[in-house]
Amino acid sequence: MVSLALDSAALAETYDRVSDRQFNHGKLLIDDLQVSPGERVLDVGCGTGRLGAHVAELVGPSGEVVGVDPLPLRVALANSKRGPGFRASVGRAEDLSQFADGSFDVVFLNSVLHWLPEKLGPLREARRVLKRGGRLGISAAAKERPHDVERVLEDVLSSLGLTGTAEASGGTTHKVTSDALRSTLVLAGFPRPKLQIRTFTDHFADTEDVIAFNLASSFGNFLSNFAPADAARVRGAFEAELERRRTPEGIRLERHLIFAVARADG
Ligand SMILES: C[S@@+](CC[C@H](N)C(=O)[O-])C[C@H]1O[C@@H](n2cnc3c(N)ncnc32)[C@H](O)[C@@H]1O
């Protein structure tokens, strides 16, 4: 179960500081979408707005980028840190009713879809607010290829005899496979989606960095659902297992993300 009630000012600040990974793969998604000057863009699940601000530079003064996110602390940080070309408000992917039908050229969700319990409703909302032929871009964790951090956690939990999957313990309970996402996109009004999985290799200085990154990225959900005694055991074993993946560049962990780009039907 993903909670939106675990975020804090410290986690929001940390996310803004450590989210280079999401920012960098987000820029690839924006490249795929070929955003142009003058376009109107919606960033769903904008977080602290780093990627939205990058897109604002691409659309320039004749365009507009707006973001929505359910976490008020992250929205406040986005509005205080980013330039005037990007504005965020509190909102959810499931309900974009603050925006008119056909009012955007581009809608994107960068590292957001795997937090949504249900996909069809949000994708239909994205279709509704897009102009005909408008583009949708999604990057999301691939259910068919778990991240290394989840594999490590899975091994740790099984060695400790704890039930539950690493996905649930990490908070990303709502991952989707490429096949399921493709079918859902078609149902939502995106007839010919293009999908690919890209792999990213991360190096972390130490185990604290791995945990801080995952806690901030999951707005407090990472390793949050254990009884206190189990939490200490899990964390100890998790850190020991991470250390085994240390290389000269740091602790090496791979992530696998679906990138999907689709046009709204006419
Ligand atoms: C890993 S962050 C990604 C933030 C940003 N897109 C980026 O690229 O840095 C995931 C974001 O999804 C947001 N989120 C969670 N549930 C959501 C929902 N139902 N609708 C929209 N966004 C949601 C979270 O609040 C969080 O800011």
The ligand as an SDF file (V2000), in Angstrom:
LIG
                    3D

 27 29  0  0  0  0  0  0  0  0999 V2000
    9.8590    9.6290   -8.0380 C   0  0  0  0  0  0  0  0  0  0  0  0
    8.8280   11.0300   -7.9430 S   0  0  0  0  0  0  0  0  0  0  0  0
    9.0020   11.7130   -9.6010 C   0  0  0  0  0  0  0  0  0  0  0  0
    8.8330   13.2080   -9.5740 C   0  0  0  0  0  0  0  0  0  0  0  0
    9.1050   13.9000  -10.9060 C   0  0  0  0  0  0  0  0  0  0  0  0
    8.2090   13.4430  -11.9540 N   0  0  0  0  0  0  0  0  0  0  0  0
   10.5440   13.7350  -11.3390 C   0  0  0  0  0  0  0  0  0  0  0  0
   10.7840   13.3160  -12.4820 O   0  0  0  0  0  0  0  0  0  0  0  0
   11.4470   14.0680  -10.5450 O   0  0  0  0  0  0  0  0  0  0  0  0
    7.1870   10.3520   -8.0030 C   0  0  0  0  0  0  0  0  0  0  0  0
    6.1130   11.4100   -7.8790 C   0  0  0  0  0  0  0  0  0  0  0  0
    4.8450   10.7930   -8.1360 O   0  0  0  0  0  0  0  0  0  0  0  0
    3.9050   11.5060   -7.3980 C   0  0  0  0  0  0  0  0  0  0  0  0
    2.6290   10.7900   -7.2800 N   0  0  0  0  0  0  0  0  0  0  0  0
    2.3070    9.7950   -6.4220 C   0  0  0  0  0  0  0  0  0  0  0  0
    1.0100    9.4680   -6.5710 N   0  0  0  0  0  0  0  0  0  0  0  0
    0.5060   10.2690   -7.5490 C   0  0  0  0  0  0  0  0  0  0  0  0
   -0.7860   10.4370   -8.1390 C   0  0  0  0  0  0  0  0  0  0  0  0
   -1.8110    9.6990   -7.7590 N   0  0  0  0  0  0  0  0  0  0  0  0
   -0.9210   11.3660   -9.1010 N   0  0  0  0  0  0  0  0  0  0  0  0
    0.1250   12.1270   -9.5070 C   0  0  0  0  0  0  0  0  0  0  0  0
    1.3460   12.0180   -8.9680 N   0  0  0  0  0  0  0  0  0  0  0  0
    1.5430   11.1080   -8.0060 C   0  0  0  0  0  0  0  0  0  0  0  0
    4.5990   11.6950   -6.0590 C   0  0  0  0  0  0  0  0  0  0  0  0
    3.9800   12.6750   -5.2690 O   0  0  0  0  0  0  0  0  0  0  0  0
    6.0220   12.0330   -6.4890 C   0  0  0  0  0  0  0  0  0  0  0  0
    6.2600   13.4140   -6.5520 O   0  0  0  0  0  0  0  0  0  0  0  0
  1  2  1  0
  2  3  1  0
  2 10  1  0
  3  4  1  0
  4  5  1  0
  5  6  1  0
  5  7  1  0
  7  8  2  0
  7  9  1  0
 10 11  1  0
 11 12  1  0
 11 26  1  0
 12 13  1  0
 13 14  1  0
 13 24  1  0
 14 15  1  0
 14 23  1  0
 15 16  2  0
 16 17  1  0
 17 18  1  0
 17 23  2  0
 18 19  1  0
 18 20  2  0
 20 21  1  0
 21 22  2  0
 22 23  1  0
 24 25  1  0
 24 26  1  0
 26 27  1  0
M  CHG  2   2   1   9  -1
M  END
$$$$
